[in-house]
Amino acid sequence: MKIRFGIIGCGYIASRHARHILAHPMAQLTGAFDHDQLVSQKFCNEFNIAHFKSKEDFLKNENVDIVNICTPNGTHHSICIDSLRAGKHVLVEKPMALSSIDCNRMIEVAKKCNREIFVVKQNRFNPPVQELKKLIAGEKLGKIFMVSVNCFWNRNGDYYKNSLWKGKKDLDGGALFTQFSHFIDIFYYLFGDISGINGLIDNMGHKGLVEFEDSGCFTFRFLNGALGSLSFTTASYKENMEGSIIVFSENATIKIGGKYLNTIEYQKTNGFDVNGKFEAIPPNNYGHYEGSMSNHDKVIHNVVETLNKRETIMTNAQEGMKVVEIIERFYSAAKTSS
């Protein structure tokens, strides 16, 4: 059956959702709402869909099976709960929420309402990530010794000045929530949970622009015994530099790199090299900056197939909650370096 989508929040990422919904043969975009009525009306005119003047009217719409939440991070949990109680499934942009308590409330309501929560973690679909996942599942790597995660991006002053919520602690949450939760999700997806976190964070290049850190470095240990590290910044000069995961193991050293985990930059294996070139999928482009890989078409397809009972959720609510909980533990363990 066709799955009918409705969008709350009509900014940049909502347009990407809309285009992929409209391109999918088994999906239909029926309406949208944004608290800024001018933005909402323009969005609905562009995509020729129903415009709603209130969230309440939007949620009463019987032509919506699933609500795509594309609003500021700090609003995800309340909109999700309202949508679930209105009988809708939910597809929520990352992060699922800004606290694990809120995530657990969302999960409890979803269970009571017999609805599904999908979390947007599109980097899981990146071909190099899937290849590494297969190697791990097939136990090709042997014992994993160490995993190094690095993300060095640029977010300039305009990124924050042109936004009503980015950089604000209560709506944004911090760099680990907004920029780097994808990378935390990927190492959790591949290698599991962590413990023994130590780290430093500081605002090195965005003073007066953000209410939290822009850079940090952490060490930790995976529960499988491997050592781990995470280094990140939004202060890379002028442009995004790198997004990478390097795995050192008994039978291989592999680096997934590029700017967005979109290439295999290095591999030395015990006879199981990943062969072939990966399709050059462009990143999400927001005009004055770039984001993660643009795999929202695969996210929408997974929703359609799951609700038609042909697939399972790629990133479910429990996994979305777990990433938020790991981020909370990072912040709890972090010391300010200055």
C-alpha positions in Angstrom: 0.0 0.0 0.0 1.0 3.6 -0.5 2.3 5.3 2.7 1.1 8.8 3.3 3.6 11.2 4.8 3.1 14.6 6.4 5.9 17.0 7.4 6.2 19.2 10.5 9.0 21.8 10.1 9.5 23.2 6.7 13.2 24.1 6.6 16.1 22.9 4.5 16.0 19.2 5.5 12.2 19.1 5.1 12.7 19.9 1.4 15.0 16.9 1.1 12.4 14.7 2.7 9.7 16.1 0.4 11.6 15.4 -2.8 12.3 11.8 -1.9 8.8 11.1 -0.8 7.4 12.5 -4.0 10.0 10.4 -6.0 9.0 7.2 -4.3 6.3 5.2 -6.2 4.8 3.9 -3.0 4.9 7.1 -1.0 2.6 10.2 -1.0 3.2 13.6 0.6 -0.2 15.0 1.7 0.5 18.0 3.9 2.8 20.1 6.0 2.9 22.5 9.0 5.4 25.0 10.3 4.9 27.5 13.1 6.1 30.2 10.7 3.1 30.4 8.4 4.9 32.2 5.6 7.5 29.5 5.4 4.9 26.8 5.6 2.7 28.3 2.9 5.7 28.7 0.6 6.7 25.1 1.2 3.3 23.7 0.6 2.9 25.7 -2.6 6.2 24.5 -3.9 5.3 20.8 -3.4 1.5 21.3 -4.1 0.4 19.8 -0.8 -2.2 20.8 1.8 -1.2 23.6 4.1 -2.2 23.5 7.8 -2.5 26.6 10.1 -2.0 24.7 13.3 -0.3 21.6 14.5 -3.6 20.3 15.9 -5.3 20.6 12.6 -2.4 18.9 10.9 -2.5 15.9 13.4 -6.2 15.5 12.8 -5.6 14.9 9.1 -6.7 11.4 8.3 -4.6 11.4 5.2 -1.3 11.1 7.1 0.1 7.7 8.2 3.5 9.0 9.4 4.8 12.4 10.5 8.3 13.5 9.5 9.6 15.7 12.3 12.1 18.2 10.8 12.1 20.8 13.6 14.8 22.0 16.0 16.3 19.3 18.1 14.8 20.4 21.4 11.2 20.1 20.0 11.4 16.6 18.7 10.1 14.8 21.8 7.0 16.8 22.3 6.0 16.8 18.7 6.7 13.0 18.5 4.5 12.3 21.5 1.7 14.4 20.1 1.9 12.7 16.8 1.9 9.2 18.3 -1.1 10.0 20.4 -2.8 11.2 17.2 -2.4 7.7 15.8 0.6 8.5 13.5 3.8 6.7 13.1 6.9 9.0 13.4 10.1 9.6 11.4 12.2 11.9 13.5 15.4 13.6 12.3 18.5 13.2 14.4 19.0 13.5 17.3 15.9 11.6 18.5 15.7 14.0 21.4 18.1 15.9 23.7 17.8 13.5 26.7 17.5 9.8 27.1 14.6 10.5 29.5 12.7 12.1 26.7 13.6 9.3 24.3 12.2 6.7 26.8 9.0 8.7 27.1 8.7 8.6 23.3 9.2 4.9 23.3 6.7 4.3 26.0 4.0 6.3 24.2 4.8 4.5 20.9 4.2 1.2 22.6 0.9 2.3 24.2 -0.3 3.7 20.9 1.0 0.7 18.8 2.9 3.0 16.5 6.5 2.9 15.2 9.3 5.5 15.6 11.9 5.7 12.9 15.1 7.7 13.5 17.0 9.3 10.6 20.5 8.0 10.6 21.2 8.0 6.9 24.9 7.3 7.2 24.1 3.7 8.1 23.3 3.3 4.4 26.7 4.5 3.2 28.2 1.7 1.1 31.6 1.6 2.9 29.8 1.4 6.2 27.7 -1.5 5.0 30.8 -3.3 3.7 32.5 -2.9 7.1 29.4 -4.1 8.8 29.5 -7.3 6.7 33.1 -7.9 7.6 32.3 -7.6 11.3 29.3 -9.8 11.0 31.3 -12.4 9.1 34.0 -12.2 11.8 36.6 -11.5 9.1 38.4 -8.8 11.1 39.3 -11.1 14.1 39.9 -9.3 17.4 39.4 -5.6 17.1 42.2 -3.6 18.8 41.3 0.0 18.4 38.8 2.3 16.6 39.5 5.9 15.9 36.7 8.3 14.9 37.5 11.7 13.5 35.2 14.5 12.2 36.6 17.8 11.3 34.0 20.1 9.8 33.4 23.8 9.4 30.4 25.7 10.6 30.9 29.4 10.0 29.3 32.4 11.6 26.5 32.7 9.1 25.4 29.1 10.0 24.5 30.3 13.4 23.5 33.9 12.7 21.0 32.9 10.1 19.2 30.4 12.4 16.8 31.1 15.3 17.9 27.9 17.1 21.3 26.6 16.1 23.9 27.3 18.8 21.2 27.6 21.5 21.7 25.0 24.2 18.0 24.3 24.8 17.1 23.8 21.1 20.4 22.7 19.6 21.9 20.7 22.4 25.6 20.8 21.4 28.0 19.8 18.7 27.7 16.1 19.6 23.9 16.3 19.0 23.7 18.4 15.9 26.9 17.7 13.9 28.4 14.5 15.3 25.6 12.2 16.4 25.8 10.5 13.1 29.4 9.4 13.8 28.5 8.3 17.3 25.7 6.3 15.8 28.0 4.6 13.3 30.5 3.5 15.8 27.7 2.2 18.0 26.1 0.5 15.0 29.3 -1.2 14.1 31.1 -1.9 17.4 28.5 -1.6 20.2 28.4 0.2 23.5 31.3 1.9 25.4 32.5 2.6 28.9 35.4 4.3 30.6 34.9 7.7 28.9 37.4 10.5 29.4 37.5 13.7 27.5 38.0 17.4 27.0 35.8 19.9 25.2 36.0 23.6 24.6 34.7 26.4 22.4 37.8 27.3 20.4 36.5 29.3 17.5 32.8 30.1 18.0 32.7 32.3 21.1 29.7 34.5 21.1 28.0 32.3 18.5 27.3 29.1 20.4 26.4 28.3 24.0 28.5 25.1 24.0 31.6 23.5 22.7 32.8 23.5 19.1 35.7 21.0 19.6 36.5 18.0 21.7 38.5 14.8 22.1 37.5 11.6 24.0 39.0 8.2 24.8 36.9 5.2 25.9 36.8 1.4 25.7 34.2 -0.6 23.8 32.5 -3.4 25.7 34.2 -5.8 23.2 37.5 -4.8 24.7 38.7 -2.5 21.9 40.1 1.0 22.6 38.3 3.9 21.1 38.7 7.6 20.5 36.6 10.4 19.1 38.0 13.8 18.0 35.7 16.5 16.5 35.5 20.1 15.6 33.3 22.6 13.8 36.3 24.9 13.5 38.0 23.4 10.5 39.3 26.3 8.4 36.9 27.4 5.6 35.4 24.0 4.8 34.7 20.5 6.0 38.0 18.5 6.0 37.3 14.9 7.1 34.9 12.4 8.5 36.6 9.0 9.1 36.6 5.8 11.1 39.8 3.8 11.3 39.7 0.2 12.5 42.8 -1.6 13.7 42.2 -5.3 14.1 43.8 -8.7 14.1 43.3 -9.3 10.4 43.0 -5.8 8.9 43.5 -2.1 9.1 40.7 -0.2 7.3 39.9 3.5 7.0 36.5 4.7 5.9 37.1 8.3 5.0 36.4 11.2 2.7 34.4 14.0 4.4 31.3 12.0 5.0 32.3 8.3 5.5 31.8 7.8 1.8 35.1 6.2 0.6 37.5 3.5 1.7 40.7 5.5 1.9 43.0 2.7 3.1 42.8 -1.1 3.6 45.3 -3.7 4.4 43.6 -7.0 4.9 44.2 -10.7 5.2 42.9 -11.5 1.8 39.4 -9.9 1.9 39.9 -6.4 0.4 36.7 -4.5 -0.4 36.8 -4.2 -4.1 35.0 -1.8 -6.5 34.4 1.9 -6.5 31.5 3.4 -4.6 29.0 5.7 -6.2 29.8 9.4 -5.5 26.7 10.3 -3.6 26.7 14.1 -2.9 26.4 15.3 0.7 23.4 17.3 2.0 24.0 20.8 0.7 22.5 23.7 2.6 23.9 26.5 0.6 26.6 27.9 2.9 27.6 24.6 4.4 27.5 20.8 3.8 26.2 18.0 6.0 26.3 14.3 6.0 25.7 11.9 3.2 22.4 12.4 1.3 20.8 9.0 1.8 17.3 10.2 2.7 15.9 8.3 -0.3 16.9 5.1 1.4 15.4 6.3 4.7 12.1 6.9 3.0 12.2 3.6 1.2 12.9 1.8 4.5 9.9 3.5 6.1 7.7 2.4 3.2 8.9 -1.2 3.2 8.8 -1.5 7.0 5.2 -0.3 7.2 4.3 -2.7 4.4 6.0 -5.4 6.5 8.7 -6.2 4.0 11.7 -4.8 5.9 12.6 -3.9 9.5 13.5 -0.4 10.7 17.1 0.5 9.9 17.4 2.7 13.0 14.7 2.0 15.6 13.8 4.0 18.7 15.9 2.0 21.1 19.0 2.6 19.0 18.1 6.3 18.6 17.8 6.5 22.4 21.1 4.7 22.9 23.0 7.2 20.8 21.5 10.1 22.9 22.4 8.2 26.1 26.0 7.8 24.9 26.2 11.5 24.1 24.9 12.3 27.6 27.7 10.2 29.0 30.3 12.0 26.8 29.1 15.3 28.1 29.0 14.1 31.7 32.6 12.8 31.5 34.0 15.9 29.6 36.1 18.5 31.2 36.5 22.0 29.8 40.1 22.3 28.6 40.6 26.0 29.3 
